[in-house]
């Protein structure tokens, strides 16, 4: 399931940090390489704690790594009763 309303720039940030591998990032933040791959591809949304750890590795803010697009958020589009 793709999470279209949460996008990230992890791949780009890894590239500009000496072409860091997914495994290297995973080791830095304490998860598996598969978790990083799933986050990068939009198949998995990280916990807030993990999101902050990822941002910290790149010395950037959370908003520089992850963006939220409310127009594609299916939950937000549901009618309120």
C-alpha positions as CSV (number, residue, x, y, z in Angstrom):
1,X,0.0,0.0,0.0
2,X,1.5,3.3,-1.1
3,X,1.2,6.3,1.3
4,X,0.9,9.0,-1.4
5,X,0.3,11.8,1.1
6,X,3.6,11.4,2.9
7,X,6.7,11.9,0.7
8,X,10.3,11.9,1.6
9,X,13.7,13.0,0.3
10,X,15.8,10.2,2.0
11,X,17.2,8.9,-1.3
12,X,18.4,12.4,-2.3
13,X,19.8,13.1,1.2
14,X,21.7,9.7,1.2
15,X,23.2,10.6,-2.2
16,X,24.5,14.0,-1.0
17,X,25.9,12.4,2.2
18,X,28.8,10.6,0.4
19,X,26.4,8.3,-1.3
20,X,25.3,6.7,1.9
21,X,23.8,3.2,1.5
22,X,20.4,2.2,2.8
23,X,22.3,-0.2,5.1
24,X,24.5,2.5,6.5
25,X,21.4,4.7,7.3
26,X,19.7,1.7,8.8
27,X,22.6,1.1,11.1
28,X,22.7,4.7,12.1
29,X,19.0,4.8,13.1
30,X,18.7,1.3,14.5
31,X,16.4,-0.4,11.9
32,X,16.8,-2.9,9.1
33,X,17.8,-2.0,5.5
34,X,14.3,-3.3,4.4
35,X,12.7,-0.7,6.7
36,X,14.6,2.1,5.1
37,X,13.8,0.8,1.6
38,X,10.1,0.6,2.5
39,X,10.1,4.2,3.9
40,X,12.0,5.5,0.8
41,X,9.5,3.9,-1.6
42,X,6.5,5.2,0.3
43,X,5.3,1.7,1.4
44,X,5.8,2.4,5.1
45,X,5.4,5.5,7.2
46,X,8.0,5.8,10.0
47,X,7.2,6.5,13.7
48,X,7.8,10.0,14.8
49,X,10.9,8.9,16.7
50,X,12.4,7.2,13.7
51,X,11.6,10.2,11.5
52,X,13.5,12.4,13.9
53,X,16.4,10.0,14.0
54,X,16.6,10.0,10.2
55,X,16.5,13.8,10.1
56,X,19.3,13.9,12.7
57,X,21.6,11.7,10.7
58,X,21.4,14.3,7.9
59,X,21.5,17.3,10.2
60,X,18.3,18.7,8.8
61,X,14.8,19.4,10.1
62,X,12.0,16.9,9.9
63,X,10.3,19.1,7.2
64,X,13.4,18.8,5.0
65,X,13.1,15.0,5.0
66,X,9.3,14.4,5.0
67,X,6.4,16.3,3.5
68,X,2.7,15.9,3.9
69,X,0.3,16.4,1.1
70,X,-3.3,16.7,2.4
71,X,-4.8,16.7,-1.1
72,X,-3.8,13.0,-1.4
73,X,-4.7,12.0,2.1
74,X,-7.7,9.7,1.8
75,X,-8.4,9.9,5.5
76,X,-8.8,13.6,5.3
77,X,-11.2,13.3,2.4
78,X,-13.7,11.3,4.4
79,X,-16.9,13.1,5.2
80,X,-17.4,13.9,8.9
81,X,-20.6,12.8,10.5
